[in-house]
């Protein structure tokens, strides 16, 4: 049984991320979405909130589960017995960053191979930063996240005026 690990900050998880999860499911037996902590980033939502939104995003998908980790990806990779790390890339900037991370992971864990999936054309412009910017601007991110996440954000008061 093959297990693919899709790590990310997911603040929040978008429809673009969901597309990568679905496409990964067609290639591997099981997918684990790992909501991670990156000390270089500032988050709008706590790790638990980001994990809840990820769970809402992948709800109903068989063979997908969500975990959280504040540790190193290469350690989580071994802990889960993963076969591959999958990263979605939207553009050359993403590719350069992800290739650097993949090289570091492989150097420190020879089993931690990364597979890149190019974002589908419909999702090349979708990212979590845009979602957060829309919310701050008083607009709902309906087309960028699943309806359950819009409801979650509304229930938390983040979309109260929308």
RAJO-V477519 format. One record per residue. N is the residue number from 1. RES is the residue in one small letter. D_FIRST is the distance of its C-alpha to the first C-alpha in Angstrom with 2 decimals. Layout:
n	res	d_first
N	RES	D_FIRST
N	RES	D_FIRST
This chain:
n	res	d_first
1	x	0.00
2	x	3.80
3	x	6.64
4	x	10.12
5	x	13.23
6	x	16.41
7	x	19.39
8	x	22.93
9	x	26.17
10	x	26.06
11	x	29.75
12	x	29.13
13	x	25.97
14	x	27.26
15	x	26.55
16	x	25.71
17	x	22.92
18	x	21.75
19	x	21.80
20	x	19.52
21	x	17.02
22	x	17.26
23	x	17.00
24	x	13.91
25	x	12.29
26	x	13.20
27	x	11.32
28	x	7.98
29	x	5.87
30	x	7.64
31	x	10.91
32	x	13.09
33	x	16.73
34	x	18.62
35	x	22.34
36	x	23.96
37	x	27.52
38	x	29.27
39	x	32.64
40	x	34.06
41	x	33.76
42	x	35.87
43	x	34.22
44	x	35.86
45	x	33.46
46	x	32.25
47	x	28.67
48	x	28.52
49	x	30.07
50	x	27.74
51	x	24.72
52	x	26.41
53	x	27.01
54	x	23.39
55	x	22.41
56	x	25.13
57	x	23.93
58	x	20.36
59	x	21.58
60	x	20.52
61	x	17.29
62	x	14.46
63	x	11.18
64	x	13.44
65	x	15.07
66	x	17.89
67	x	18.75
68	x	21.87
69	x	22.79
70	x	26.13
71	x	24.91
72	x	23.62
73	x	20.52
74	x	19.62
75	x	19.88
76	x	17.72
77	x	15.07
78	x	15.11
79	x	15.66
80	x	12.48
81	x	10.40
82	x	9.88
83	x	9.19
84	x	12.00
85	x	14.99
86	x	16.16
87	x	19.89
88	x	22.11
89	x	25.46
90	x	28.63
91	x	31.15
92	x	32.26
93	x	32.95
94	x	29.35
95	x	28.16
96	x	30.52
97	x	29.53
98	x	25.75
99	x	26.17
100	x	28.22
101	x	25.67
102	x	22.84
103	x	25.17
104	x	25.99
105	x	22.40
106	x	21.66
107	x	24.98
108	x	24.20
109	x	20.56
110	x	19.80
111	x	16.00
112	x	16.59
113	x	16.55
114	x	17.65
115	x	17.29
116	x	20.27
117	x	20.58
118	x	24.22
119	x	25.48
120	x	26.57
121	x	30.37
122	x	30.83
123	x	29.23
124	x	30.65
125	x	33.37
126	x	31.36
127	x	30.94
128	x	31.24
129	x	34.60
130	x	36.05
131	x	34.98
132	x	36.76
133	x	39.77
134	x	40.12
135	x	40.16
136	x	42.75
137	x	44.80
138	x	44.89
139	x	42.65
140	x	39.63
141	x	36.34
142	x	35.60
143	x	34.22
144	x	32.02
145	x	30.11
146	x	28.98
147	x	31.80
148	x	30.36
149	x	30.66
150	x	34.20
151	x	35.01
152	x	33.59
153	x	35.73
154	x	38.70
155	x	38.36
156	x	38.41
157	x	41.58
158	x	40.26
159	x	41.20
160	x	44.14
161	x	46.64
162	x	44.55
